[in-house]
């Protein structure tokens, strides 16, 4: 296992995901639903975690193996489910279980929900839910494969780990 390269890539992926909170902040301002602090804190926490992982391994350039790709995919889905739950926890005071379930349900595009009265949620939270489902539908790792080569990271291993039957 190439641990430093894995941690570096994980940091890059977290930094990229942190950007996805920006549209939710804008939607919150647009609809004045007062949820922007939850999204801003979620962005700050995610970006900070990404920087902490990425900066110490900035110069690490080892080629990742397929085994490394499987580990990254597995860990990233788990961590992404938790980070995507932050706005639900911080903005709506949901419990961790419900928030993580809602987030993972979105990223896996199962369509399951624990929300009663979904039409009464703030617009920015509804947008965040839809964005999570869109990212899950696009395949976060497959999308990252298109971006990572621009950053000097080989993404073919992640692609193989994400696709079935390969």
BELMO-V503519 format. One line per field, one symbol per residue. phi: phi as a letter, one per 20 degrees, with the letter a starting at -180 (. if undefined). burial: + if it has 16 or more other C-alpha atoms within 10 Angstrom, else -. A space follows every 50 residues. Layout:
# BELMO-V503519
phi=???
burial=???
This chain:
# BELMO-V503519
phi=.dffffffffffffffffffeffffffffgelemegffffffffffffff ffeegfdgefcffeefffffffffffffffffffegffffedlfffffff gffffffelfnfbdedmgfeffgffffggfffffffffngffffffefff endfdffffffeeemd
burial=---++++++++++++-++-++--++-++------++-+++++++++++++ +-++--++-+---+-+-+++-++--++--++++++++++++-------++ +++++++++------------++++++++-++++++--++++-++-++-- --++++++++++----
